[in-house]
């Protein structure tokens, strides 16, 4: 099973107040990854995410979006998270503004892994209690702790269900 700790580091968790557009969201997420992953440029990440959005919005609804894509120069899955104070129009499936974004980049050849990670992220963001806590969080460290604790609780619950 994929662990969030393998995808996301605290340095790629951003909190922002005044973002007005989907484009700016994708730029910030791209910049965040490029700073921590020297083999990638912000421009190639941005282009990858924008090209995927052209196929259809990655806005899941309930204020959450998971922009994602595959890149040639990515050797392992990488994620970045952005929390906004106020949501932006993101063409989400429910038409609601989005304030929680988790960008995901995977190697070109990682088809199954890509789908597994997207499923994990979708499950995580469908946890309404977790999303409420993420929205209330005041720092990157607090968000990181919430995300890491969510997965360990989820893994324990899955193991408990399996043993019944």
TAZI-V835831 format. One record per backbone hydrogen bond with DSSP energy under -0.5 kcal/mol. CO is the residue of the C=O (numbers start at 1). NH is the residue of the N-H. If there is no record, write none. Layout:
co-><CO & CO>
nh-><NH & NH>
This chain:
co-><3 & 3 & 4 & 4 & 7 & 9 & 10 & 12 & 12 & 14 & 16 & 17 & 21 & 22 & 23 & 24 & 25 & 26 & 27 & 28 & 29 & 30 & 31 & 32 & 33 & 33 & 37 & 41 & 42 & 43 & 44 & 45 & 46 & 47 & 48 & 49 & 50 & 51 & 52 & 52 & 53 & 58 & 58 & 59 & 61 & 63 & 63 & 64 & 64 & 65 & 67 & 69 & 71 & 71 & 73 & 78 & 80 & 81 & 82 & 83 & 88 & 92 & 98 & 99 & 100 & 101 & 103 & 104 & 105 & 106 & 107 & 109 & 110 & 111 & 112 & 113 & 114 & 115 & 116 & 117 & 118 & 119 & 120 & 121 & 122 & 123 & 124 & 126 & 127 & 128 & 129 & 130 & 131 & 132 & 133 & 134 & 139 & 140 & 141 & 142 & 143 & 144 & 145 & 146 & 147 & 148 & 149 & 150 & 151 & 152 & 153 & 154 & 155 & 156 & 157 & 158 & 159 & 160 & 161>
nh-><6 & 7 & 7 & 8 & 79 & 12 & 13 & 14 & 81 & 83 & 85 & 19 & 25 & 26 & 27 & 28 & 29 & 30 & 31 & 32 & 33 & 34 & 35 & 36 & 36 & 37 & 40 & 45 & 46 & 47 & 48 & 49 & 50 & 51 & 52 & 53 & 54 & 55 & 55 & 56 & 56 & 60 & 66 & 93 & 64 & 99 & 100 & 60 & 61 & 102 & 104 & 106 & 74 & 108 & 75 & 105 & 103 & 14 & 101 & 16 & 98 & 95 & 88 & 84 & 65 & 82 & 80 & 69 & 78 & 71 & 110 & 111 & 114 & 115 & 116 & 117 & 118 & 119 & 120 & 121 & 122 & 123 & 124 & 125 & 126 & 126 & 127 & 128 & 131 & 132 & 133 & 134 & 135 & 136 & 137 & 137 & 143 & 144 & 145 & 146 & 147 & 148 & 149 & 150 & 151 & 152 & 153 & 154 & 155 & 156 & 157 & 158 & 159 & 160 & 161 & 162 & 163 & 164 & 164>
